[in-house]
Amino acid sequence: MNKDQVKGSIKQAAGKVQQKVGEAVGSEKQQAKGAAKRVEGTVQKGIGNAKENR
């Protein structure tokens, strides 16, 4: 597992938490930020996977 995979996984988890907090407090802005962070994490993890499989 390389650093992009690790960072991507962390961003995915942080985004999920942020999204759930946004839902809990009724903040669409926080939900959107969380969703964006999850996507960013997914992309970064995918880059890490591609590097790993070269």
C-alpha positions in Angstrom: 0.0 0.0 0.0 1.5 3.3 -1.0 0.9 6.8 0.3 -1.7 7.8 -2.3 -3.8 4.7 -1.3 -3.5 5.6 2.4 -4.2 9.3 1.9 -7.1 8.4 -0.4 -8.6 6.1 2.2 -8.3 8.7 4.9 -10.0 11.4 2.7 -12.8 9.0 2.0 -13.4 8.3 5.7 -13.1 12.0 6.6 -15.5 12.9 3.9 -18.0 10.3 5.0 -17.9 11.7 8.6 -18.3 15.3 7.4 -21.2 14.2 5.2 -22.9 12.5 8.1 -22.3 15.4 10.4 -23.9 17.7 7.8 -26.9 15.4 7.7 -27.2 15.4 11.5 -27.1 19.2 11.8 -29.1 19.8 8.6 -26.3 21.5 6.7 -26.4 20.9 3.0 -23.1 22.8 2.6 -21.3 20.3 5.0 -22.9 17.4 3.2 -21.7 18.6 -0.1 -18.2 19.3 1.2 -18.1 15.8 2.7 -19.3 14.2 -0.6 -16.6 16.2 -2.5 -13.9 15.0 -0.1 -15.1 11.4 -0.5 -14.8 11.7 -4.3 -11.3 13.3 -4.0 -10.3 10.4 -1.8 -11.6 7.9 -4.2 -9.7 9.5 -7.1 -6.5 9.6 -5.0 -6.9 6.0 -3.9 -7.4 5.1 -7.6 -4.2 6.8 -8.5 -2.4 4.9 -5.8 -3.8 1.7 -7.1 -2.6 2.5 -10.6 0.9 3.2 -9.3 0.9 0.0 -7.3 -0.2 -2.1 -10.4 2.5 -0.8 -12.8 
